[in-house]
């Protein structure tokens, strides 16, 4: 099994009170702790978008974390689309 096949990826949109509460920086901290790559970005509609890829267990843990978010956030719901990992992200960043 190749590294690509051992990895997992998703794109998520987190809805609720998730902007202006440090969500992106908590997400980056969690991603670095888990060793996943990708990015997090505020969206114009008030949601937060996350692209995440890495080892299956770490990506699963990141997905669980997104459903709760940091203490200051109030996550209403999360839309997640799973897709193959591309290996195209060297680290996890906060995008603007």
N, C-alpha and C positions, 0 to 999 in steps of 0.2 A: 504494500500500500504506500503510495507516494505521500509526501508531506502535504500536498494539496488535498488529497483525499482524507487525511487525518484531521484536517482543519475544517472549520465550520464558519459560516458567516450569516449576518442578517443586516437588514436595514429596518430601523424602527422609527416611528413617530410617537412621541410621548405627549399626551394632552393633559391639561389641567393647569394648576398654578405652578408652572415650571420655568418661567422666565423671571429674571430679577431676584432669584433666590439662590444663586450660585450653582444651579444644576449642572451647567457645563463643566465647571471646575471640579465638582465632586465626581462627575462622570469620568473626567480625565484621570483623576486620582485613583478611582476604582479600576479603570482600564490599565493603568500602569502597574498597580498592585497585582492584577490578574495576568498581566503580560499579553493583553490583546491589543490589536492595532485597528486604526480607522480614524474616525473623527466625530465630533459633536458640534451642532450648529443650531442657533436660534432661527426659527422660521417666522416669516411675516405674520402668520395667523396666530402667533402666541405659543405654538407648539415647539418642541425640540426634536431635531432629527439626529439619529445616531447611526453610523455605519460601523460595524464591528466584525472583526474576524480574528481567528486564532485557534488554539487547541479547543477541541470540543467541550471539555469540562469547563474551561475558563469562559468560553462564549456563553455556555448555559448559565453560568453564575452571573455574568454581566446582564443577561436577559432577565434573570430573577431580580437583580438589583434595580433595574429600570422600572419594574412594576411598583416599586415602593419609592425609589428616589431618595434624595437627601432629606434630613429632618425638616428643613424649611419648605420643602415642596409639597404639593398636594396633587398626586397623580390620579387623574380620573380614569384614563384607559391608555393602552399602548397598542398601536397597530404594528405588527411585525411581519416582515416578509423574509423568509430564509432563502439563501442563494449560495452557489458555490463560492468558496474563498478564491480571491484572485491573487493574493500575495502582493498586491500593489501598494500597501501602506507600510512604511518603515517604522512608524510609531503611532501613538494615538494623540490627536491634536484637537484644539479648540479652534473652530473656523468662525469667521465673521462675515 
